[in-house]
Amino acid sequence: MLSALCYDGTTTTMLYKGGTDIAAMETFVSAFLATIIKPGDIVVMDNLASHRNPAVVNMIEANGNRSLVSASLFPRHESHRDDVVQGKIVVAHVRGTVANGPA
């Protein structure tokens, strides 16, 4: 399952069999994520290899969006191992400035 949550509460989810490989990520970005993100949004993802793939990043950034990969959005703690789902995607819209200049 891949899901995204936007700053305004909008969500999208894709259910599929298997792992989150590049093909799954490309399908998610083009058919699901593209329907809820707007130019200027920042897509924040955890450090999964398919999230860092140049083709996936280019798909996200093609519409004036930014793609940021975090080392870990939600650290895994032994006591919460079963409560934490990996592969989170968060869409934020930042007005003003961000670390690399104007948003």
KAWOTA-V934751 format. One record per backbone hydrogen bond with DSSP energy under -0.5 kcal/mol. CO is the residue of the C=O (numbers start at 1). NH is the residue of the N-H. If there is no record, write none. Layout:
CO,NH
CO,NH
This chain:
2,14
3,89
4,12
5,91
6,9
10,6
12,4
14,2
19,21
21,25
22,26
23,27
24,28
25,29
26,30
27,31
28,32
28,33
29,34
32,35
33,36
33,37
38,41
40,94
41,43
41,66
42,44
42,92
43,45
43,68
44,90
45,70
46,48
48,51
48,52
49,53
53,57
54,58
55,59
56,60
57,61
58,62
60,63
61,64
64,40
66,43
68,45
68,70
75,77
77,80
78,81
80,83
80,84
81,84
83,85
87,3
88,46
89,5
90,44
90,92
91,7
92,42
92,94
93,95
96,103
98,101
101,98
